[in-house]
Amino acid sequence: MSTIKEQAAISRLLSFLQEWDNAGKSLRVHILTRFIESNEGKTGPELELEFSQGASLFLIRLTTWLRIIYMTGLDLEKILRSIGIFLSAVSSNRYLIEFLEIGGVLTLLEILGLEKIKEEDKKQSIKLLQIIANTGRKYKELICESYGVRAIAEFLAKSKSEETQEEVQVLLDTLVHGNPKYQNQVYKGLIALLPCGSPKAQQLALQTLRTAQSIVGATHPSIVEHVLKILTTVHLEVQYEAIELIKDLIHYDVRLPLLQGLVALLIPSAKDTSKLQAKIFTDSSLLQVTNQLPVFLQQAAAAKTIGILARSDFSLAEDLLRLRVVHCLLSAMGNTDHSNSQRLASLTLEVRGLGWTCDMGRTQGSQVGGYPHCPATPPSLPQYFVQMFSVVEEHVRKSMGEELYQLFIS
């Protein structure tokens, strides 16, 4: 009786495979739709039962068809989803090995670089790479050995879908964990993403870099230049992630060059500003866009970052003083072409947020920001560097003049 059932099951399998082999494009899409609807979420043994122990025969047909048609730009979503059912099934390691043996990883990576392929198809390709990477360390290494980091990073920079970009971030985060052989390669790939033109890609790269930096440990020499350059952004979400990364990097061996770079940004080079001034004389409309000049945006962001760092650690404030930060902040406050630089440079000198940020709901006498207990009535909010360092007070008072100084501290 069992022999008869087995023969019937084998007959059904052969009939199904023959139908697939003889089908055209439209019929194959219909077959895949039925397959996805009836088999999504099944385990490896369940798939074997469905295909009478011949599921691998269908998988190899799917993979072969994918390799034949992917360069044509035809709709790949259903075929990729069907392959995903095999790769994601519980107890399905044999399917993964079979897929990889015929060059599955290279095919998925090549799909990411083809312009004619739809964004949704590329997203499905990323999801398959996630499944492969999550299987174990040797599979992460296989992706990296196939120049995967470069292909994935380039796709992140070029993608127009934020949802797809977030899927790519998940993949890069997976590749940097538990992958000691290639974690540096992923780390460098993330740094290389920072100058790209996609704000979302920059934001996600900065987020993942924080994780990668803690795993890799040693900093790359180019990271300071790239992170400081990204402060020219007009996108506050990107600026926020850059500042968060700077707050992490300050605890590594790039502390001094990072502080030096931030202070230097407070005074834009004469070369950059002279170009603007020359153009203003010939094009009065530029007067309306100076607020978006990259060097001024960078100046304002640097002032903001310095304030955050100084308020978080007294030793950082001392290091910044040695780098003549007060002189540079005063210079930024004098930038009449960019009001935000003036405002943020002024706020950076304030005590607000360090030890005197008591509000109505805070318990009197509580510790704030690692500094002495906050009194019931704060002082009249004198500027931070002025209050903490008497030599700074003398310098600022002399530079401003008595009348302006009194307005400044009040």
N, C-alpha and C positions, 0 to 999 in steps of 0.2 A: 504493500500500500504506500509506504514511504517512498519507494522507488518511483512509483507512478506520479506522486506529488512533486518529487524532485525533477522528474523529466518534464512535467508541465511547467514548473517554475523556470527551468532552463529554456524551454521553448518560448515562454513569454519574454525572457531576457533577450534571446536571439532575435525575436520579432521586433522588440523595442530598438535594439541596436541597428537592425536592418532598416527600420523606419528612419532612424537618424541618418544613416549613411546615404539613403536615397533622397532625403529631404532637401528642399531648397532653403534659401535664407528665411523666408516668411514662415515656413512650416517649422524650421528649427527654433525660431523665436517662440512660436506657440508651444513647442515641446518644452523649452526652458521655462516658460511661464508655468506650465503644469508641474514641472519638477520642483520649482521654487515653492509653489503653493502647498505641495503635498509633503515636502521633505525638510523644510526649514526647521532647524532646531533639533534634528535627529542626531543620535549618537552614531559612532562608527558601526557597531554591531547592528543597529537598526537599518542603516543604509545597506549593509551587506545582506540583511534579510530581504529588504525591498528589491535588491538586484540579484537575488539568488547566488550570493557569494561572488558576484561579478561586478561590483561597483567600480573597481579599478578600470574595467574596460570602458565604462562611460566617462570616467575622469580623464583618461588618456585621450579620448575623442574630443572632450571639451578643451583640453590644453592644446591639442594639435590645431583645432579650429581657431583658437585664440591666436596662436603664433602665425597662422596663415593670413588672418584678416586684420590684425591690429594696426598695421601700417596704412590700411586703406581709410581709416577714420570712421568706419561704420560703427553703429551703436554697439558698445561693448558691455553695457551695464548688466544685462541679464546673464551673459556668459561669465562675467566676473563674479556676480552674486552666486551663480551656480557652483563655481569653483570654491567660493568661500564656504558654502555648505559643507563641502568635503573637508576643507582645511580646518574649519572651526569645530567640527564634530568631536565629541569626547571619544577618547580611545581611537584616534584616527591618525596616529603618527605615520603609518605606512602611506597614507594618501599624501601627506606633506613631503615625504621622501620621494615618492614617485613624481610629484609636481616639480620638485627641485632638480631631480635628475635630468629632466628634459629642458632645463634652462628657464624655469618659471620665474626666478628672481630677476634675471636679466630682462625678460619680457616685461615684467611689471615696471621696472625702472625705465625702460625705453618708452613705455606708454606715457610717462610723466613728461618727457621731453618733446613729444610730438604736438605741434600746434593744431593740427586738424582734428585731434581727438577732443571730445567734449569734456568740460570741467567735471561733470558728474561721473563720467567714466574714470577719470583720473582719481577722483575721490575714492571710488571703489578699489582702485589699484592700491591706494595708500592703506585702505582698510585691510587688504590682503597682506601687505607688508607688515602691518601691525600684528596680525595673527602669527606670521612667521617669526618676527622678532620676539614676541612674547613666549615662544616655545622654548627658548633657551639660549645660552651664551654662544654656542657654535653657530646658531642661525643668525644671531646679530652680527657675528664676525663675517659670515658669508655675505650678508647685505653690504657691509663696509668694504669687503674685498672686491665687490663688484662695482666699486665707485659709487656706491649708493648714497653716501653722505652728500656728495656734490650734487647728484641728480635731485635728491630730496630737497636740499637747501635752495637750489635754483628754482624748483617748482614752487616752494614757499614764497619766494620773492616775486614770482610772476603771476601767481594765482590771483584771481579777481573775486573769489568767494571767501568770505571770512570764516564760514563754517568749514570749508575745506582746509583753510590755513590752520584752523584749530586742530583738525585731525592730523595734519603734518606735525604740529608741535608735539602732540602725543607720541607720535612715532620717534621724533628726535629725542624726546625725553626718555623713551624706552631704550634707545640705542646708547645713551650715555650712562645708563645704569647697568651694573653687572657686565661691563664690557671693557675690562682693563686694557686689552690689547689695542682697542681703537677709540677709547674715550677721548684721547687727545685730538684725534681726527674730527670727532663730532664737535669738540670744543672750538677748534679752529674754524670749522665750518660755520658755527654760530657767530663768531666774530666777523667772518667775511660777509655775513648777512646784514650787518649793521648799516653799511652805506647804501643799501638798496632803496628804491623809490617807493616802497609800499609801507605806509605807517603801521598797518596791522602786522606785517611781517617783522618790522622792527620791534614792535611791542612784544610779540611772542618770542622773538630771538633773545631779547633782553631778559624776559622772564626765565627762559630755559637756561640762559647763561649763568644766572645766579645759582641754579642747581648744579650745572656743570662745573662751575668754579669751585664749589665746595667739594666736589668729587675729585677733580683733577689736582687741586691744591696749588701748584705753581702757576703763576700768571704768565700769559703770553706777552712779549714786549709790545705788541701793537695794540693791546686792549685799551690803554689809556688814551691814545690818539683817537681811536674809533668812538669811544664813549663820549669824550669831550666834543667831538665833531657832531654827534647826534643831538647835542643841546641846541643846535640851530633850528630844531623842529618847531613847527607851529602847533603841533598836536600835543595837548597836555597829558594824554594817557601815555604817550611815548616818553615825554619828559619825566613823568613820574617813575616809570620803570628804569630809566637811565639813572635817576637820582638814587633809587633803591639799590641798583647795582654798585654805584659809587660808594654808598654807605657800607656795602660788603667789601669792596676792594680796598677800602681804607685800612683794613686789618691785614693786608698782604704786603709784599715787598714793594708795591708800587705806590705806597702812601705818599712819599715825598714828591715824585713826579706828578702825581695826581693833584696834590695841593698846589704845586707850582703852576700846573696847567690851568687850574681854576682861577687862581689869582691873576695870571696873565690875560685871561679872557675878559677881565674887568676893564682893560684898556685896549680897545680894538686897535689894530695896527694902522698907521697913517696911510698905508697903501690901500687898505679896504675902504676907509672913510673918505679918502681923497677922490676915489673913483665916483662915489655918490655925490660929493660936492660938485665935481666937475659936470656931472649929468644934470644936476638941479638947475644950473645956470642956463642950460640949453633946453630943458624940459621941465616946466613948472609943475606938471602933473605928478612928478616924482615926490613932491612935497607931501602928497597924500599917502604914499606907500612906504615912507621911511620906517614906520612902525614894524614892517615886515622884513626889513633888511636882516639877513641871516646873522651878521656880526652883532647887531643890537639884540636880537632874540637870544643869541648865545651869551651875550653880556648879562642880560637880565636873568637867564637861567643859572649862570655861574654865581651871581650874587645870591640867588635863592638857595642854591646848593651849599654855598659857604655858610650861610646862616644856619641851615639845618645841621651841618657838621659841627659848627662851633658850639651850638646849643646842646649837642648830644654828648660832647666830651671836652672837658676843660683843657686837656693836653693838646687837643686839636686847635683850640683857640690860641694857645701859646705858639704852636707851630706856625699858624697863619700870621700871627703878629710878626714873627721873625721874617716872614716873606713880604712884609710891608703891605699887608692886606688893607689896613685903614687908609693908607694913601690911595690905594686903587679903588676902594669903595667910595671915597670922597670924589674921586675922578668920575666914577660912574654916576654919582649923584648929580654931577654937573653936565650930564649928557642931555641937553635940551631937545635933541632930536628924538628921544625915546623916553617917554614918561614912565613906562614900566620899569626901565632900568633904574631910573631915579627912585621910584617907589620901593623896589625890591632891595636896592643898595641901602636905602634908609632903614628899611625893616630889618635887614641883616645886622645892623648895629644895635637894634633894640633888644631889651631884656625879655620881651614878650616870648613866651613859650619855653624859657629856660628855668628860671626860678620864681618868676612872678606872674604865672598864668593862673592864679587862683580865680575861680569863678564862684558864683553864688551857691552852687551845689557842692563845692569841695570843702572837706573838713579843714578847719583852720589848723595850721601847724603840720600839715602833711608834707611828705617828701615829694618834690616835683623835679623830674628830669635829672635825678641824681645829684641835686644841689641842696643847699641848706633849706630847712623848713620854711614854708611860706607863711609870712605873717598875716595877721587878720587884715591889716591895711597895707597894701603894697606901696612901695615908693612911687613917685610920680613918673614911673616908666622911663627912667633915663636910659640912654642907649647902652647896649650890652658891653661893647668893648670900652666905652667911656667909663662905665661904672666899675668894671672889673679891673681895669688897668689905669692907674693915675697918669702914667706917661702918655697914654692915649688921649686922655682928657685934655692935657696941656696942648698936645699936637692939634687936636680937633678945634679947640677953642681959638688957637692962634690962626689956624687956616680959615675958619669961618668968620671970625670977627665976633665981638661980644653980642651984638644985637641978633644976628642970625643964629648964633649958638644957643641963646636963650630960647628962641622960637623952636629950635631943633629938639632940645631936651624936654620941652613942655608938651 
